[in-house]
């Protein structure tokens, strides 16, 4: 099964400027995703999709050549992740290279490990659209409130549960691992996938860096792991 490891890395980051190449525990954040991909694939099957020359240069300094600079229409705030994935598929098919699945590794999940990806791959089969990493949600919608037209709080969703432990488990994507069937991607958007298997990660490893606080938490967890705490 021919697999493309896709690492999407936009240059613009409002929360943390230069986030993808900012040093996390001593090396650029994007290097952690490259290291993980290299544990499973040769460089020719690893694609860093970026619109930024600075990110491209940082990746080259790590010995990996980005195959392209992402076109402007796929580098805006309104461009979706699905657009970026489709562009990568079309780029390689234009060169006569056909992949049967794509493993998307976002640079913002540096606590994701080889074991996480290995275990996720064991869940993948040709009859699914996607295997995706998730974490359990402890504040599902039926525990949340919003305001009504009078400014009073009301439950966001009705439920018949009286005890939290009786509520069914719910999950959210944690952004760490997406293993997707290329044939499915060609037929529909990711939001239309129906055959999805989950791989559950704990809260500690699920930190997705979006804010400066996320960054501090992730570095703290990473350093504790290194020290074996």
C-alpha positions, 0 to 999 in steps of 0.5 A: 500500500503506497503511502504519502506522508503529508505535513501541512505547514502554513507560514501565517500564524496569528496565535504564535508567529512563525509557529511551525519553525519556532524552536520547541525544546531546542529544534523547530516544531515541524522537525518532530513531524518529519522525524515521525514520518521518517520512522515509517517512510523514505523522504521521497514519500514525505511531503511538506506542503507550505506556502512559506519560503522560510519554512521551506528553507528550514525543512531543507536544512533538515535534509528534506526538499519540499516538492513545491511551494503551495499555490496562493489559493491554497494558502489563505485563511479560507483554504481548507485542509481538504483543499491542501490534501487534494492539491498534493494528490493532484501534484503527485498524480501529475508526475505519475505517482499514485498513492493509495493512502495519505497520512496527515501529520500536523506539526502542532502535535509534537507529543504524538509518538511512533507507537501512536502512529503504529497503533493507528495503522493497525486499525486501517484497512481498505474498507474504511475512509479514515482512521483518525486520532481522538480524545475523549470529551469531558464536557459534551454538548449536553453538559453545556449551556448557551444564552436564550433571547433574554440572556438567560442560560439554557441547556445547549442540548436536551438529555435524559441523563441525571448522572454524568457517569451514565452519559455515553462517551463522546470524542473529538478529533485531536489533530494528531493523526489522520490516515485517509484512503485516497479513493475516498478523498477523490469522491468526497470531502473529509466531512462526508466520510462515514466509514471512520475508525477512531484511535483514542489518545490520552489528554496528555499526548493530545495537546494541539498547539494553537496558543502560547499557553498550549505551547508552554503546556506541551513543552512542560509535558515533553520535558517531563517525559524525557526525564521519565516523570 
